[in-house]
Amino acid sequence: MGLIGTGAIDPRPIITATFPMSDAETAFRTAADRARSVKVQLSFAEEETQS
């Protein structure tokens, strides 16, 4: 986390999908499917999703 915080590592290339908290169940199903995803993140801002 420290390296991400300082900008030494950019995690964005490995984030496969972003889901709103209201769609957490789908996010966890997607994260469990390693053939389709690397890292999945949950967003607290509903309008900032890209699944």
C-alpha positions as CSV (number, residue, x, y, z in Angstrom):
1,M,0.0,0.0,0.0
2,G,2.9,2.4,0.7
3,L,4.2,2.0,-2.8
4,I,0.8,2.6,-4.3
5,G,0.4,5.6,-2.0
6,T,3.7,7.2,-3.2
7,G,2.9,6.5,-6.8
8,A,5.8,4.0,-7.3
9,I,3.3,1.4,-8.4
10,D,0.2,2.1,-10.5
11,P,-2.5,-0.5,-9.8
12,R,-4.8,0.6,-12.6
13,P,-3.5,-1.8,-15.3
14,I,-4.5,-4.8,-13.3
15,I,-8.0,-3.6,-12.3
16,T,-10.3,-5.6,-14.6
17,A,-13.6,-4.1,-13.5
18,T,-15.2,-1.6,-11.1
19,F,-18.6,-2.2,-9.6
20,P,-20.8,0.1,-7.4
21,M,-21.4,-1.2,-3.9
22,S,-25.0,-1.8,-4.8
23,D,-23.7,-4.5,-7.2
24,A,-21.3,-6.1,-4.7
25,E,-22.6,-9.6,-5.3
26,T,-21.8,-9.5,-9.0
27,A,-18.4,-8.0,-8.2
28,F,-17.5,-10.9,-6.0
29,R,-18.8,-13.4,-8.6
30,T,-16.6,-11.7,-11.2
31,A,-13.6,-11.6,-8.9
32,A,-13.9,-15.4,-8.3
33,D,-13.7,-16.1,-12.0
34,R,-10.0,-16.0,-12.6
35,A,-10.5,-16.7,-16.3
36,R,-12.3,-13.3,-16.7
37,S,-10.7,-11.0,-14.1
38,V,-7.4,-10.1,-12.4
39,K,-8.6,-7.5,-9.8
40,V,-12.1,-6.2,-9.2
41,Q,-12.8,-3.1,-7.2
42,L,-15.9,-1.8,-5.5
43,S,-16.7,1.9,-5.9
44,F,-18.7,4.0,-3.4
45,A,-19.6,6.5,-6.1
46,E,-22.4,4.9,-8.2
47,E,-21.6,7.0,-11.3
48,E,-17.9,5.9,-11.5
49,T,-18.5,2.3,-12.6
50,Q,-17.1,0.3,-15.6
51,S,-18.0,-3.3,-15.6
